Amino acid sequence: MDFDDSSRQVLQSFTEDPANPRAVYALGSLYWSTLTSRIAACIRDKQDVNGFISAESDFISFGLLQEVREDHEAVRLTLEGSYSAYKHLKVSCFADWLSDTIEEIVEGNQKDLLQQDIKRAHVQIKRFNKDIESLQESRKELIVGQFSQNGSMPSGAVLAQLARLPQTDQLLSDSLKTKKAIAKGTFFSVEQRRSFVGRENQLQKERARYDGLLSQIQSKEERAGLHGLSNQITDLLSKVIDLEDSIARMEKKIDEIKEKKQSMSPAEVENRALRAIEYIRDLVKLCAKRLRIESCSILRPKDPFFTPQELFSCFDRVQEFDPRVFCNDRVSFLGKPSVLLVPGNGNAVYDWKNNQFIVPLVPPAGDFVGSIASAIIEYRFDVDDEKKMLNSYIKLPEYRDVRSTYQLKSRLTKDYVAWMTSEYKGFRVLSKDVKKWFEHEIAPSRREIFCPPEYQQFNMSTKQFREMLDSVEARFDKNESERPEEDLWMASILNYHQGKFERAFEHLKALLDKNEQHLFGYYNLGHIAMKISRKQEALHGFAEFSKRNPQSWWATVAREHMRRLQMN
C-alpha cells in the first residue's frame, strides 16, 4: 500500500511509541480513511475497483502493513485460507464482502438471482416436456390396447390418427401461446391474425377427429382415462408456456439492469459504497467502545488474531454447547446469519439489520470463544421476540431483584460467555442455580448422544433426513468391507435418531475399531449401550471418554452416568 506523507507520519509515530493512545487512534483512523478515499477515487475515475481490492487484499481484509508488523509475510500465510469452506455458516473476509457489495450496488443484486431463476425455469421446462412425452406415450398405448382387444392390429386410419396426435398437441401449444399474448394486449399484424385463425380451424378439425376416434372405444372408463390424459397434457403445456413467458420477462429485466449499470452515475455508486463501508466501520468501532478500548483496524505487533481454523472452531464450539442456537422462527425465512471477519479489535456483535455477525479480527486478550459467544447471545436476544429466555432467567433467585432489562442482559451475556468458556472446560464458575438454568435452557441434553450440527434433526427436513440415511446405508450394502469413518459416524447418529439403537451400536463399534481416537465415539457408545441394556459396554464408553477428555462438561456428564450405572 502506497501512502502519502501525512499517512507515513502516522505510521512513524506509532512505531516510535506503540503504547501512545493518540498514536493508536490515528493508526486506527488511517485504515478507514485510506480505504474510503481509495475506493472513492477508483469509482470516480472509473478504474477497476476489484483490481484494487485484489491487489490490496491483505490490507483490506486483515489490516496488514509491513511498516507495522515485521512478520507480515508469516501472518499473511497464517490468515490465508478459504473462509467459504465452513459448512455451517457463510463466512466472508472484508475484501470479499467489499467486492460483493460494490457489485451489488452497480448491478442491483438482481442479475445473479434472475440468472439462477432462469436456470431453474429451464430445468422445470425440461421436466415438464418429459412428462408430456410420457403422457403422450401412455395415451398412445391405451388407444392401441383398446383397438387390439381381439388380437388384431389397429387399422391404418387409426394408426395415422395416432401419428397426428403430437402435431395436434403442438397446434394446441401454439394456440395457447397466441391467446395469452392477445390477453396481454400484444399487437398482431393482419398476417399473424390470419395465421392464428387458420391454426384454430386446423386445431378444431384435429380435435373432432380425436373425439371421433374416442367414440369408437366402448368402455366409458377408458374414454374418461384418455380425456384425463389429454387434460394433463394441456395443463403441462400451459405451465411450459408460463415458464417460457417468465424466462422472457427475466431476460428483459437483465437487459434493463445492464442498461442501468451503464447509466448509473459514479457519484451515486461512490455515495452508496461509502455508506456501506461506514456502516461496518461504526459497528467495528462499537466493538471496541463497549470494552472501553481504542479501536484500531491495523494489525499491531503481538496482537492475537482469528485464523480461519480458529474462527470455524469457535462457531463449532458454540453449536456444540448451544445446539439449539439456530433453531428459531427467524431462520425459516431469513436463514442462518452470515459471518463477516473485519479488521479491528473487540468482541463480535450481531448486526440485526443484515442478519450477520461482525467479528473483529483481534479478540480482547485473545479470548476467541468469548468474542464469538458475545455475538451469539446478542443474536439469541434478538430472535427471542417473546422474551421467553429473559423471563425465565429473571426467575433465578440471584436475579429476581434486577429491574433493568439492560442490566439483566449484561448479566446473562457475562454468564453465557462463562458458560461457553469456563463451564465448557469443566470449571465451575457459575452458581448452582445459574448452571442449572443453562443446562435446562441452553446445553445439550444429558440423556442424549452428542450430535454434530449437520446431523441435527431440526436442521433438515424429514425428506432430507430419510435421503441421508438411505444413502449412507446403501453405500454400506454395496461395499460392506470398506466403510469410511465419516459414514460410520453419520450412520450411527441417524440410526439412533430413528430409534434403531442396535444398528447404531454396530456402526459405532466398527468406527472405534477403525479409529480408537474418535473421542465422541466413546461418549455416544456409552449412551447407546445404555439404551440397549449393555451395562459393561456403556461403562467402557464413558470411562474411555472421561480418560481421554477429563476436564470438560461432557466428561462430568459421562462420570455421572458411570456412577448411576455402578449404583444400579
C-alpha positions in Angstrom: 0.0 0.0 0.0 1.4 3.4 -1.0 0.9 6.2 1.5 1.2 10.0 1.3 3.4 12.0 3.6 0.8 12.5 6.3 0.0 8.8 6.4 3.6 7.9 6.7 3.9 10.3 9.6 1.1 8.4 11.4 2.9 5.1 10.8 6.1 6.5 12.1 4.5 8.0 15.2 3.0 4.6 16.1 6.2 2.7 15.6 8.1 5.1 17.8 5.5 4.9 20.6 3.1 2.0 20.2 1.6 2.5 23.6 0.5 6.1 23.0 -3.3 6.3 22.8 -3.2 9.1 20.3 -0.9 7.1 18.0 -3.2 4.1 18.3 -6.2 6.3 17.5 -4.5 7.8 14.5 -3.4 4.4 13.3 -7.0 3.0 13.5 -8.4 6.1 11.7 -5.7 5.7 9.0 -7.2 2.3 7.9 -10.7 3.6 7.3 -9.7 6.9 5.8 -7.3 5.2 3.4 -9.8 2.6 2.4 -12.7 5.0 1.7 -10.5 7.5 -0.2 -9.0 4.8 -2.4 -12.4 3.2 -3.1 -13.9 6.6 -3.9 -11.1 7.5 -6.2 -11.4 4.2 -8.1 -15.2 4.7 -8.6 -14.9 8.4 -9.6 -12.1 7.7 -12.1 -13.9 4.5 -13.4 -10.9 2.4 -12.5 -11.0 -1.3 -11.7 -12.3 -1.4 -8.1 -11.9 -5.2 -8.0 -8.4 -4.9 -9.2 -7.6 -2.5 -6.3 -9.3 -4.8 -3.8 -7.4 -7.8 -5.0 -4.1 -6.1 -5.0 -4.5 -4.8 -1.5 -6.5 -7.7 0.0 -4.0 -8.1 2.9 -4.6 -4.6 4.0 -8.3 -4.6 3.4 -9.1 -8.0 4.9 -6.7 -8.0 7.8 -5.2 -4.5 8.2 -1.8 -6.0 7.5 1.0 -3.5 6.8 4.7 -4.4 6.5 5.5 -1.0 8.1 3.8 -2.1 11.3 4.4 -5.8 11.5 7.8 -7.2 10.5 6.4 -10.7 10.4 3.9 -9.5 7.7 4.6 -12.4 5.4 4.2 -15.1 8.0 1.0 -13.6 9.3 -0.4 -13.4 5.8 0.3 -17.1 5.2 -1.4 -17.9 8.5 -4.5 -15.8 7.7 -4.8 -17.1 4.1 -7.5 -19.7 3.7 -10.8 -20.5 2.2 -13.3 -18.7 4.5 -16.2 -20.1 2.4 -15.1 -23.7 3.4 -17.1 -23.5 6.7 -20.1 -25.8 6.1 -22.5 -24.4 8.8 -22.5 -20.7 8.1 -21.5 -18.4 5.3 -18.2 -16.7 6.3 -16.6 -13.8 4.4 -13.5 -11.7 4.9 -13.8 -8.0 4.4 -12.2 -7.8 0.9 -14.7 -10.3 -0.4 -17.6 -8.5 1.3 -16.4 -5.2 -0.2 -16.2 -6.6 -3.7 -19.6 -8.2 -3.5 -21.2 -5.0 -2.0 -19.9 -2.8 -4.8 -21.0 -5.3 -7.4 -24.5 -5.4 -5.8 -24.6 -1.6 -5.9 -23.7 -1.4 -9.5 -25.9 -4.4 -10.7 -28.7 -4.1 -8.2 -28.1 -7.6 -6.7 -30.7 -8.9 -9.1 -28.8 -10.1 -12.1 -27.4 -13.3 -10.4 -30.7 -14.1 -8.8 -32.5 -13.7 -12.2 -30.0 -15.9 -13.9 -30.5 -18.6 -11.3 -34.3 -18.3 -11.7 -33.8 -18.7 -15.5 -31.7 -21.8 -15.0 -34.4 -23.3 -12.6 -37.1 -22.4 -15.2 -35.3 -24.3 -17.9 -34.9 -27.3 -15.7 -38.6 -27.3 -15.0 -39.5 -26.9 -18.7 -37.2 -29.9 -19.4 -39.0 -31.9 -16.7 -42.5 -30.9 -18.0 -41.6 -31.8 -21.6 -40.5 -35.3 -20.4 -43.8 -35.6 -18.5 -45.7 -34.6 -21.7 -43.8 -37.2 -23.7 -44.6 -39.8 -21.1 -48.3 -38.9 -21.1 -48.4 -39.0 -24.9 -46.9 -42.4 -24.9 -49.4 -43.6 -22.3 -52.2 -42.2 -24.4 -51.0 -44.0 -27.5 -50.6 -47.3 -25.7 -54.0 -47.1 -24.2 -55.7 -46.4 -27.5 -53.7 -49.2 -29.3 -54.7 -51.5 -26.4 -58.4 -50.7 -26.9 -58.3 -51.3 -30.6 -56.2 -54.5 -30.3 -58.5 -56.4 -27.8 -59.4 -59.1 -30.4 -55.7 -59.7 -31.1 -55.6 -57.8 -34.4 -53.6 -54.6 -35.1 -55.5 -51.3 -35.3 -56.5 -50.2 -38.8 -54.3 -47.9 -40.9 -56.7 -45.0 -40.3 -56.4 -45.4 -36.5 -52.6 -45.6 -36.7 -52.5 -42.4 -38.9 -54.7 -40.6 -36.4 -52.3 -41.7 -33.6 -49.3 -40.4 -35.5 -51.0 -37.0 -35.8 -51.7 -36.6 -32.1 -48.3 -35.0 -31.2 -48.9 -32.5 -34.0 -52.3 -31.7 -32.5 -50.6 -31.1 -29.2 -48.2 -28.7 -30.9 -51.1 -26.9 -32.5 -52.7 -26.6 -29.1 -49.5 -25.2 -27.6 -49.2 -22.6 -30.3 -52.9 -21.7 -29.8 -52.4 -21.2 -26.1 -49.4 -19.0 -26.6 -51.2 -16.7 -29.0 -54.3 -16.5 -26.8 -52.1 -15.5 -23.8 -50.4 -12.9 -25.9 -53.7 -11.5 -27.1 -54.9 -11.3 -23.5 -51.9 -9.2 -22.6 -52.7 -6.7 -25.4 -49.9 -7.7 -27.8 -50.3 -6.2 -31.3 -50.7 -8.7 -34.1 -50.4 -7.9 -37.8 -53.0 -8.9 -40.4 -50.9 -11.9 -41.5 -50.4 -13.0 -37.9 -54.2 -12.9 -37.3 -54.9 -14.9 -40.4 -52.3 -17.5 -39.4 -53.9 -17.7 -36.0 -57.4 -18.2 -37.4 -56.1 -20.9 -39.8 -54.3 -22.7 -37.0 -57.5 -22.6 -34.8 -59.5 -24.1 -37.7 -57.0 -26.9 -38.1 -56.9 -27.5 -34.4 -60.7 -27.8 -34.3 -60.6 -30.4 -37.1 -57.9 -32.4 -35.4 -59.9 -32.4 -32.2 -63.0 -33.5 -34.0 -61.1 -36.4 -35.5 -59.7 -37.3 -32.0 -63.2 -37.2 -30.5 -64.4 -39.5 -33.3 -61.6 -41.9 -32.5 -62.6 -42.0 -28.8 -66.2 -42.5 -29.7 -65.2 -45.9 -31.1 -64.0 -47.1 -27.7 -66.8 -48.8 -25.9 -65.6 -48.6 -22.3 -66.6 -45.3 -20.6 -63.8 -45.7 -18.0 -61.2 -45.9 -20.7 -62.6 -42.9 -22.5 -62.6 -41.0 -19.3 -59.0 -42.0 -18.7 -58.0 -40.8 -22.1 -59.8 -37.5 -21.5 -57.8 -37.2 -18.3 -54.5 -37.8 -20.0 -55.4 -35.1 -22.6 -56.3 -32.6 -19.8 -53.0 -33.3 -18.1 -51.1 -32.7 -21.3 -53.0 -29.4 -21.8 -52.1 -28.3 -18.2 -48.4 -29.2 -18.7 -48.3 -27.3 -22.0 -49.8 -24.3 -20.2 -47.2 -24.5 -17.5 -44.4 -24.7 -20.1 -45.8 -21.6 -21.8 -46.0 -19.7 -18.5 -42.3 -20.6 -17.8 -41.2 -19.6 -21.2 -43.0 -16.3 -20.7 -41.4 -15.9 -17.3 -37.9 -16.5 -18.8 -38.5 -13.8 -21.5 -39.5 -11.3 -18.8 -36.4 -12.1 -16.7 -34.1 -11.8 -19.7 -35.6 -8.5 -20.4 -35.1 -7.4 -16.8 -31.4 -8.5 -17.0 -31.0 -6.3 -20.1 -32.6 -3.4 -18.2 -30.1 -4.0 -15.3 -27.2 -3.9 -17.8 -28.5 -0.6 -19.2 -29.0 0.9 -15.7 -25.4 -0.2 -14.9 -24.1 1.8 -17.8 -26.3 4.8 -16.9 -25.7 4.9 -13.1 -23.5 7.8 -12.2 -20.2 7.3 -10.5 -21.3 9.7 -7.8 -24.3 7.5 -6.9 -22.1 4.4 -6.8 -19.5 6.2 -4.7 -22.1 7.5 -2.2 -23.7 4.1 -1.7 -20.4 2.3 -1.4 -19.1 4.7 1.2 -22.3 4.5 3.2 -22.0 0.7 3.3 -18.3 0.9 4.4 -19.0 3.5 7.1 -21.8 1.3 8.5 -19.4 -1.5 9.0 -16.8 0.9 10.4 -19.2 2.2 13.0 -20.0 -1.4 14.1 -16.3 -2.3 14.4 -15.7 0.9 16.5 -18.6 -0.1 18.7 -17.0 -3.4 19.4 -14.0 -1.6 20.9 -16.0 1.1 22.6 -18.1 -1.4 24.5 -14.9 -2.6 26.2 -13.6 1.0 26.6 -10.5 0.4 24.5 -9.2 2.3 21.5 -10.4 0.9 18.1 -7.6 0.0 15.8 -8.1 -1.7 12.4 -4.4 -2.0 11.7 -3.0 -5.3 12.9 -0.4 -4.4 15.5 2.7 -6.4 16.8 1.7 -9.1 19.2 -2.0 -8.7 18.5 -3.7 -12.2 18.7 -5.9 -12.7 15.7 -8.5 -15.0 14.3 -7.3 -17.6 11.7 -9.9 -19.4 9.5 -9.4 -22.5 11.6 -9.8 -20.6 14.9 -12.9 -18.9 13.6 -14.5 -22.2 12.5 -13.6 -23.9 15.7 -15.3 -21.1 17.8 -18.5 -21.4 15.9 -18.3 -25.2 16.2 -17.9 -24.8 20.0 -21.0 -22.6 20.2 -23.1 -25.0 18.2 -21.8 -28.0 20.2 -22.6 -26.4 23.6 -25.7 -24.5 22.5 -27.1 -26.9 19.9 -30.5 -25.1 19.5 -29.0 -21.6 18.9 -30.2 -21.6 15.3 -33.5 -23.4 16.0 -35.9 -20.5 15.8 -38.6 -19.0 13.5 -36.2 -16.3 12.2 -34.1 -18.9 10.4 -37.1 -20.3 8.5 -37.5 -17.1 6.5 -34.2 -15.2 6.9 -31.8 -18.2 7.0 -28.9 -18.5 9.4 -26.8 -15.4 10.0 -23.6 -14.9 7.9 -20.2 -14.1 9.4 -18.1 -11.1 8.4 -14.5 -11.0 9.6 -13.3 -7.4 9.7 -10.0 -5.7 10.7 -10.5 -4.3 14.2 -10.4 -5.2 17.9 -13.1 -6.1 20.4 -15.9 -8.7 20.9 -18.0 -9.7 18.0 -21.5 -8.2 17.6 -24.7 -9.3 15.9 -25.9 -6.9 13.1 -29.7 -7.5 13.0 -30.1 -5.2 10.0 -28.2 -7.6 7.7 -28.6 -10.7 9.8 -24.8 -11.2 10.2 -22.1 -11.5 12.9 -19.5 -8.8 12.7 -16.3 -10.4 14.0 -13.3 -8.1 14.7 -10.0 -9.8 13.7 -8.4 -9.2 17.1 -10.4 -10.5 20.1 -9.7 -8.9 23.5 -6.9 -10.7 25.4 -7.0 -13.5 22.8 -10.4 -14.7 24.1 -11.6 -16.1 20.8 -14.6 -18.1 22.1 -15.6 -15.3 24.4 -15.7 -12.9 21.4 -18.0 -15.1 19.4 -20.1 -16.0 22.4 -20.8 -12.3 22.9 -22.3 -12.0 19.4 -24.2 -15.3 19.8 -26.1 -14.2 22.9 -27.0 -10.9 21.2 -28.5 -13.0 18.4 -30.4 -15.0 20.9 -31.8 -11.8 22.5 -32.8 -10.5 19.0 -34.6 -13.7 17.9 -36.4 -14.1 21.3 -39.4 -11.9 20.3 -41.5 -13.1 23.2 -38.6 -12.6 25.7 -39.0 -16.2 26.9 -35.3 -16.5 27.7 -35.1 -13.3 29.8 -38.4 -14.0 31.6 -37.1 -17.5 32.5 -33.6 -16.1 33.5 -35.1 -13.4 35.8 -36.8 -16.0 37.9 -33.4 -17.2 39.2 -33.1 -16.3 43.0 -30.0 -14.1 42.5 -31.6 -12.0 39.7 -35.1 -11.5 41.0 -34.3 -8.0 42.2 -32.9 -6.9 38.9 -35.4 -4.4 37.3 -33.4 -3.1 34.4 -33.6 -5.1 31.2 -30.2 -3.7 30.2 -28.6 -5.0 33.5 -30.3 -8.3 33.1 -29.0 -8.7 29.5 -25.5 -7.7 30.7 -25.5 -10.4 33.4 -26.8 -13.0 31.1 -24.2 -12.1 28.5 -21.5 -12.4 31.1 -22.9 -15.8 32.3 -23.2 -17.0 28.7 -19.6 -16.2 27.9 -18.6 -18.0 31.1 -20.7 -21.0 30.1 -19.0 -21.2 26.7 -15.5 -20.8 28.1 -15.0 -21.9 31.7 -18.0 -24.2 32.2 -17.3 -26.0 28.9 -13.8 -26.8 30.2 -15.3 -28.2 33.4 -14.5 -25.3 35.7 -17.4 -24.5 38.0 -17.6 -20.7 37.9 -21.4 -20.3 37.7 -23.6 -20.6 40.8 -25.6 -23.8 41.2 -28.9 -22.2 40.2 -27.5 -20.4 37.1 -25.7 -23.6 36.0 -29.0 -25.5 36.3 -30.7 -22.9 34.2 -28.1 -23.1 31.5 -28.3 -26.9 31.5 -32.0 -26.7 31.1 -32.3 -23.8 28.6 -29.0 -23.9 26.6 -27.0 -27.1 27.0 -27.2 -30.3 25.0 -29.4 -32.9 26.7 -27.5 -35.0 29.3 -29.6 -38.0 28.3 -28.9 -37.9 24.6 -25.8 -38.6 22.4 -23.5 -35.9 21.0 -24.8 -34.8 17.6 -22.9 -32.5 15.2 -24.9 -29.6 13.7 -25.0 -31.3 10.2 -26.9 -34.3 11.6 -29.3 -32.5 14.0 -32.9 -33.2 13.0 -34.2 -29.7 13.3 -31.6 -28.6 10.7 -33.1 -30.8 8.0 -36.5 -31.8 6.7 -37.9 -35.3 7.2 -37.2 -36.0 3.5 -33.6 -34.8 3.8 -33.1 -37.0 6.9 -34.5 -40.0 5.1 -32.5 -39.5 2.0 -29.3 -39.1 4.0 -29.9 -42.3 6.0 -30.9 -44.3 2.9 -27.8 -43.0 1.0 -25.3 -44.0 3.7 -26.9 -47.4 4.3 -26.9 -48.0 0.5 -23.2 -47.4 0.4 -22.7 -50.0 3.1 -24.7 -52.5 1.2 -22.6 -52.0 -1.9 -19.3 -52.2 -0.2 -19.5 -53.9 3.2 -15.8 -54.4 3.6 -14.8 -50.7 3.1 -16.8 -48.3 5.2 -15.3 -44.8 5.7 -15.2 -43.5 9.2 -17.3 -40.5 8.4 -20.1 -42.8 7.0 -20.0 -45.0 10.1 -20.2 -41.9 12.3 -23.1 -40.5 10.3 -25.0 -43.8 10.2 -24.6 -44.3 13.9 -26.2 -40.9 14.7 -29.0 -41.2 12.0 -29.9 -44.7 13.1 -30.0 -43.5 16.7 -32.5 -40.7 15.8 -34.6 -43.4 14.0 -34.7 -45.5 17.2 -32.6 -48.2 15.7 -30.2 -48.5 18.7 -28.7 -51.9 17.9 -27.8 -50.8 14.3 -26.3 -47.5 15.7 -24.3 -49.5 18.2 -22.9 -51.8 15.5 -21.8 -48.8 13.4 -20.1 -47.2 16.5 -18.2 -50.3 17.3 -17.0 -50.6 13.7 -15.9 -46.9 13.9 -14.0 -47.3 17.1 -12.3 -50.5 15.7 -11.1 -48.3 12.8 -10.2 -45.3 14.9 -9.5 -45.7 18.6 -9.0 -41.9 18.9 -12.6 -40.9 18.0 -13.4 -39.0 21.2 -17.2 -38.6 20.9 -17.5 -42.0 19.5 -16.9 -43.3 23.1 -19.3 -40.8 24.5 -22.1 -41.9 22.1 -21.2 -45.6 22.7 -21.9 -45.1 26.4 -25.4 -43.6 25.7 -26.4 -46.1 23.1 -25.2 -49.1 25.1 -27.4 -47.8 28.0 -30.4 -47.8 25.6 -29.9 -51.4 24.7 -29.0 -52.5 28.3 -25.3 -53.3 27.7 -24.0 -52.0 31.0 -20.4 -53.1 30.6 -20.1 -51.5 27.1 -21.7 -48.3 28.4 -19.2 -48.1 31.3 -16.4 -48.8 28.9 -17.5 -46.0 26.6 -18.0 -43.4 29.3 -14.7 -44.4 31.0 -12.7 -44.1 27.8 -14.2 -40.7 27.0 -13.5 -39.4 30.6 -10.0 -40.7 30.4 -9.3 -39.0 27.1 -11.1 -35.7 27.9 -11.1 -35.4 31.7 -11.5 -31.7 32.1 -14.8 -30.8 30.3 -18.5 -30.6 30.9 -19.0 -33.6 28.8 -16.7 -35.6 31.0 -18.7 -34.6 34.0 -21.9 -35.9 32.4 -20.1 -39.1 31.4 -18.9 -39.7 35.0 -22.4 -39.1 36.4 -23.8 -41.8 34.1 -21.0 -44.1 35.2 -21.9 -43.5 38.9 -25.6 -44.3 38.2 -24.6 -47.5 36.2 -22.4 -48.7 39.0 -25.0 -48.0 41.7 -27.6 -50.0 39.7 
